[in-house]
C-alpha cells in the first residue's frame, strides 16, 4: 500500500509542471481569441447603430463574443475570448480622436 502511495505522489509531482504549462497555453489561446474580437470590432464600427454584438465562429467553435457600444466621445468594446473551457474578457475604450489617428497612420 505504501509503495502505491509513493508511486502516485512521485507521478503527481512529475506531471504537475506539465499541467501548469497546459493551463498557461490555454489561457494564452483564450486571450488571443479575445484580442481577435477587439480587432474585429474596431474594424467594423457601425455608422448608424449605437450598439453592435456579434459572435466570431471558426470551424463550429465560438472564438469570441463581442459587444460594441458607441458612447459620447468614443467606443467601448467588450470581447470575451474562448478556448475549450477557458474564457477571458477584455474591455477597452477608444476615443474617436485616437481611432482617427490610427487610421491616418495605417493608411501611410
N, C-alpha and C positions, 0 to 999 in steps of 0.2 A: 504494500500500500504506500509506504514511504517513497519507494522508487518511482511509482507513478506520479505522485505529487511533485517530486523533484523534477522529473522529466517534463511535466506540464509547466512548472514555473520556469524552467530553462527555455522551453519553446516560446512561452509567452513573452519573456524578456527579450528573446531574439527577434520575434516578429513585431513587437510594439513600434520600433522606429519605422518599419515599412508601412504600418497602418497610419502613422502620423504623416508620412510623406504623401501617401494617397489622399489623406484629408486635405493637405495643402494644395495638391494638384487639383482636386475637385473644387475647392474654394476659388482657385485662380480661374478655372474654366467658367464658373458661375459669374465671377467678376468680369471676365472678358465678354460674356454674353450681355451683361448689364451695360457695358460700355458700347456694345453694338447698338443697343436700344437707344442710348443717348445720341450717338452719331446719326442714327436713322431719324430721330425726332428733330434734331437741329437741321437736317437736310430737307425735312418735309413740314415746315411750319405753314399752316393754312392761312390764307389771307382773310377769309370771312368768318371762320369758326373761332369761338373763344376757347373751346376745349377739343382735344383730339385724344382718342385712346385707340390703341392698336396692339396686336399680338404679332410677334415675329415667330414664324414657324419654319423649321427646316427638317425635312425627312420625317414628318409627322411628330416632331418633338417641339415642345414650346421652348423657344430660346429666350425670349424676353417679353415682358408685358410693359407697355409704355403709356403713360398719361402725360399730356402736354397741356398746360394752362397758360393762356395769354393773360398777362397782368398789366398794370398801368404803364410801367416803364420797361417791360421785358417779358420773358417767358420763363416758366418754371417747368422743368421736366423731371418726372419720376419714372425711373426704369428699374424693373425687377428682373434680374438675370437668373436663369435656371440652368442647372446641370444635375441630372439624375435627381437626388433628393435634396440637393443644396439650393438655396436661393439667397441672393444678395440684392439689397436695394440701394440705388444711388439716386440722390435728389440734388439737382443743380438749379441755379438761377442765372440767366444770362440777360443782360440789358440789351436793348435794341442797338445802342451805340457799339457795344463790343461785337455784336453779330455783324454789323456793317463793316467794322474794321477787319474782321476775319474774312469777309467776302472780298474786300479790296486787296488784302494780302494774298489770298489764294488765287485771285484772278491774274496776278502778275506773273 
